[in-house]
Every structure is written in C-alpha cells, then in structure tokens.
Amino acid sequence: MKRIIVIATAIILLISFAHAQENVTITKETQAIYNSIEKHSVQIFMVNQGYCTGTVLSNEGNATVLTCKHCIVPSEETRADDLKTKLIITSGNDDLAYLIMDGFFIDKVPAKLGNYYRLKGEEIYIYGKQGLAHTFTSKGIVIRLTDDWAWSEMEAIPGCSGSGVFNKKSELIGVLGRGMIDRGKNITIFEPLFDIKKFLKEVEQIIK
C-alpha cells in the first residue's frame, strides 16, 4: 500500500506545490539555521528528468547523499551538485534513496541525525534547490506523526523533493516526500527519522 501511495503522490508533488516565497519573517536565528542547512544540502540532477534535493551524510572518500526514491528515475546520468553518482541504493518499503558519489564535495558538511522520534508540535525547516540558481527555504510545524509518515503545515515547491527536514539544531529528522494544498493550507509529508535510521541500517548490510 505504501508503495502505491508513493507512486501516486510523486505526481502530486510535481503539479500541486505552490510557487511562492516563504511567508514567514526571517529572523537572525532562522537565517542561521538556513545557513547551516545549506551546508548539508545538494541538488540532485538527472539528465532530461529534472531536479530534486538531497542531504550529505558523509563526505570523505566517496561522499554519500540521502534523498527520495521517487527522485531517482531512469536517466542517462544522475548527479549531486557537480559529482556523478557511483551507486544508488533504494528502500524496498520507504520513499528513500542512498547515493554513493564518485568523489567528495569541497564545500559541504555531513548532516547529523537527530536522536528522538516524537516530533508533533515541533518547528521544522527545509532548504530546497530548484534549477541552477533558485533556492527555497521554508519552516513549519509538525501536525501529525505515524510509523510511516509525518505531516507538517509548511510550504514547499517543485525541486524540494528529497530535501532534508531539520530541527532547530540543524539535525536531520526527516526527508521531504511531497506537498499539497489542503483546504487552503500548505501541507508537506515526509519520511520520519525512524524510517531513515531503519533504511541506513539496511544500507550498512548491503555495502559491507
């Protein structure tokens, strides 16, 4: 069932995100969080396919990046910023993909994972990359959490798919899956930390 939802909502992601600037006041604290998140974020680019965003998990030797599985489609070439992807591992059950790059990023810093799972009511942040020059920042509040998904009142636009969802400490606590407008409100749905950690354990077993 979850696979069907992921496939169907990947289409929603492309057509229903609102194209608008973030409508919250940017304080010094908020800007500092975005500056930190930017250092963890890369643009996922697929030749003849489009853009998504990813989060750097490690950056020594062959860097690794976490993004959404629905961002990874058959393509002539897949890159994260200027690096070519060497190996792609996708989750069987969740909308997650792990990229092993052919090299490392010069100006990126690996993100730290959060160490908790209760997110309801928490303030969260994203940093998305659309096209070559357009970046998008947004913040919101987690309104619902299940074993498989987390919902938040937060705006996103095309290109934000796969971007990390971060807390105030700039810790990674989710991966943005999709967004929509529900009764006039911007809603985003993301893979929670529980699924991320479970997937990363599976990846460890595969690459051993």
C-alpha positions as CSV (number, residue, x, y, z in Angstrom):
1,M,0.0,0.0,0.0
2,K,2.8,2.4,0.9
3,R,4.4,1.8,-2.5
4,I,1.2,2.8,-4.3
5,I,0.9,5.9,-2.2
6,V,4.5,6.9,-3.0
7,I,4.0,6.5,-6.8
8,A,0.7,8.3,-6.8
9,T,1.8,11.2,-4.7
10,A,5.1,11.7,-6.6
11,I,2.8,13.0,-9.4
12,I,1.1,15.3,-6.9
13,L,4.4,16.6,-5.8
14,L,5.2,17.8,-9.4
15,I,1.9,19.6,-10.0
16,S,0.5,20.8,-6.7
17,F,3.3,22.6,-4.9
18,A,2.7,26.3,-4.8
19,H,5.3,28.6,-6.4
20,A,5.7,31.3,-3.8
21,Q,8.3,32.7,-1.5
22,E,8.4,31.8,2.2
23,N,5.8,33.8,4.0
24,V,7.5,33.9,7.4
25,T,9.7,36.5,8.9
26,I,13.3,35.7,8.6
27,T,15.0,36.3,12.0
28,K,18.7,36.1,12.7
29,E,18.1,32.8,14.4
30,T,16.1,31.4,11.4
31,Q,18.7,32.6,8.9
32,A,21.5,31.0,10.9
33,I,19.5,27.7,10.7
34,Y,19.1,28.0,7.0
35,N,22.8,28.8,6.6
36,S,23.7,25.6,8.5
37,I,21.2,23.5,6.5
38,E,22.6,24.9,3.2
39,K,26.0,23.4,4.0
40,H,24.3,19.9,4.3
41,S,22.2,20.2,1.1
42,V,22.9,19.3,-2.5
43,Q,21.0,19.4,-5.7
44,I,20.1,16.1,-7.3
45,F,20.1,16.4,-11.1
46,M,19.1,13.8,-13.7
47,V,19.8,14.4,-17.3
48,N,16.5,15.0,-19.2
49,Q,14.5,14.4,-16.0
50,G,14.7,17.4,-13.6
51,Y,15.8,18.4,-10.1
52,C,15.4,17.3,-6.5
53,T,17.4,18.0,-3.3
54,G,19.5,15.7,-1.1
55,T,21.3,15.7,2.2
56,V,25.0,14.9,2.6
57,L,25.5,12.1,5.2
58,S,29.3,11.6,4.8
59,N,32.0,13.5,2.9
60,E,35.2,11.5,3.0
61,G,36.4,9.5,0.0
62,N,33.2,8.7,-1.7
63,A,30.5,11.1,-0.3
64,T,27.1,9.8,0.4
65,V,23.7,11.5,0.0
66,L,20.2,10.8,1.2
67,T,17.2,11.7,-0.9
68,C,13.8,10.4,-2.0
69,K,13.4,7.2,-4.0
70,H,10.8,8.8,-6.3
71,C,13.5,11.3,-7.3
72,I,15.6,8.5,-8.8
73,V,14.2,7.7,-12.2
74,P,15.9,6.1,-15.2
75,S,18.3,8.6,-16.5
76,E,21.4,9.0,-18.7
77,E,23.2,10.3,-15.7
78,T,22.5,11.3,-12.1
79,R,24.5,13.9,-10.2
80,A,24.5,15.6,-6.8
81,D,25.8,19.1,-7.4
82,D,29.0,18.5,-9.5
83,L,29.5,14.9,-8.5
84,K,28.4,11.9,-10.6
85,T,26.6,9.1,-8.7
86,K,28.6,5.9,-8.5
87,L,26.0,3.7,-6.8
88,I,22.3,4.1,-5.9
89,I,20.5,2.0,-3.2
90,T,16.8,2.4,-2.8
91,S,14.5,1.3,0.0
92,G,12.0,-1.5,-0.7
93,N,9.3,0.0,1.5
94,D,10.0,3.7,2.0
95,D,10.5,6.7,-0.3
96,L,14.2,6.8,0.4
97,A,17.4,6.5,-1.7
98,Y,21.1,6.4,-0.7
99,L,23.6,7.7,-3.2
100,I,27.3,6.9,-3.2
101,M,29.2,9.6,-5.1
102,D,32.2,9.4,-7.3
103,G,34.3,11.7,-5.1
104,F,33.6,14.2,-2.3
105,F,32.1,17.7,-2.0
106,I,34.5,20.5,-1.5
107,D,32.2,22.9,0.4
108,K,29.7,20.6,2.1
109,V,29.4,19.3,5.7
110,P,27.7,16.0,6.7
111,A,24.4,16.4,8.5
112,K,23.9,15.0,12.0
113,L,20.9,12.7,12.6
114,G,18.5,13.6,15.4
115,N,18.2,11.2,18.3
116,Y,14.5,11.2,19.0
117,Y,11.2,10.4,17.3
118,R,8.5,12.5,18.9
119,L,8.0,15.4,16.5
120,K,4.4,16.6,16.9
121,G,4.3,20.3,17.5
122,E,8.0,20.8,16.7
123,E,9.2,23.6,14.4
124,I,11.0,22.2,11.3
125,Y,12.9,23.7,8.4
126,I,13.8,22.8,4.8
127,Y,16.2,24.1,2.2
128,G,15.3,23.1,-1.4
129,K,17.1,23.6,-4.7
130,Q,15.2,24.2,-7.9
131,G,17.0,24.8,-11.1
132,L,20.5,26.1,-11.3
133,A,20.0,29.3,-9.4
134,H,16.8,29.1,-7.4
135,T,16.8,28.0,-3.7
136,F,13.8,27.9,-1.5
137,T,13.6,28.0,2.3
138,S,10.6,27.3,4.5
139,K,9.6,26.4,8.1
140,G,6.6,24.9,9.6
141,I,5.1,22.8,12.4
142,V,4.7,19.0,12.6
143,I,1.0,18.3,13.0
144,R,0.8,14.5,12.7
145,L,3.2,11.6,13.1
146,T,2.7,7.9,12.3
147,D,5.0,4.9,11.9
148,D,5.3,5.6,8.2
149,W,4.9,9.4,7.6
150,A,4.9,12.8,9.3
151,W,2.7,15.7,8.3
152,S,3.5,19.4,8.7
153,E,2.0,22.7,7.9
154,M,4.8,24.0,5.7
155,E,5.2,25.2,2.1
156,A,7.4,23.6,-0.5
157,I,7.8,23.9,-4.2
158,P,9.0,21.6,-7.0
159,G,12.7,20.8,-6.5
160,C,12.2,20.4,-2.8
161,S,11.5,16.6,-3.0
162,G,14.2,14.7,-1.2
163,S,15.4,17.7,0.9
164,G,16.3,17.1,4.5
165,V,13.8,18.1,7.2
166,F,15.7,19.7,10.1
167,N,15.1,20.8,13.6
168,K,16.3,24.0,15.3
169,K,19.7,22.3,16.0
170,S,20.1,21.7,12.2
171,E,19.8,18.0,12.9
172,L,18.2,15.8,10.2
173,I,14.9,14.4,11.4
174,G,13.1,13.6,8.1
175,V,13.2,13.6,4.3
176,L,10.6,15.6,2.4
177,G,8.4,13.4,0.2
178,R,5.7,15.6,-1.1
179,G,3.5,18.6,-0.6
180,M,-0.1,19.7,-1.4
181,I,-2.6,22.3,-0.6
182,D,-5.4,21.1,1.7
183,R,-8.3,23.5,2.4
184,G,-6.1,26.5,1.7
185,K,-3.2,25.3,3.8
186,N,0.2,24.2,2.6
187,I,0.9,20.6,3.8
188,T,4.1,18.7,3.4
189,I,4.5,15.0,4.1
190,F,7.9,13.5,4.9
191,E,9.7,10.3,5.9
192,P,10.4,10.4,9.6
193,L,13.6,9.7,11.4
194,F,12.5,6.2,12.4
195,D,12.4,5.1,8.7
196,I,15.6,6.9,7.9
197,K,17.6,5.0,10.6
198,K,16.0,1.7,9.6
199,F,17.0,2.3,6.0
200,L,20.5,3.3,6.8
201,K,20.9,0.0,8.8
202,E,19.8,-1.9,5.7
203,V,22.3,0.1,3.6
204,E,25.1,-0.9,6.0
205,Q,24.4,-4.6,5.4
206,I,24.3,-4.1,1.7
207,I,27.6,-2.3,1.3
208,K,29.6,-4.4,3.8
